[in-house]
Amino acid sequence: MRDARDVLIRPVISEKSVGLVEENKYTFWVDTAANKIEIKSAVEKMFKVKVDEVRTVNVNGKEKRMGRYVGRTPNRKKAIVTLKPGHKIEGFAGL
């Protein structure tokens, strides 16, 4: 098993992800090679909570232009973690 800090990269701070906090769902950017079991154990270890469910989404990178030069943003993986009732992550997204 990898270290929890290698699996979880950072939380996703967007209008939608902050709204999901009310439903006890937290969103993180995770390592592209991480599976749901690793993500679950990493969240439980880092935040001392119990995880109910993990859903993952592979996000393809977008093509970006800067004048005549073309580049791509990297492919990423997003995990939406649902916690068991009564558990919550303090200080998530400044809440």
Stockholm file with secondary structure:
# STOCKHOLM 1.0

chainA/1-95         MRDARDVLIRPVISEKSVGLVEENKYTFWVDTAANKIEIKSAVEKMFKVKVDEVRTVNVNGKEKRMGRYVGRTPNRKKAIVTLKPGHKIEGFAGL
#=GR chainA/1-95 SS CCCHHHHEEEECCSHHHHHHGGGTEEEEEECTTCCHHHHHHHHHHHHCCCEEEEEEEEECCCEEEETTEEEECCCEEEEEEEECTTCCCTTGGGC
#=GC SS_cons        CCCHHHHEEEECCSHHHHHHGGGTEEEEEECTTCCHHHHHHHHHHHHCCCEEEEEEEEECCCEEEETTEEEECCCEEEEEEEECTTCCCTTGGGC
//
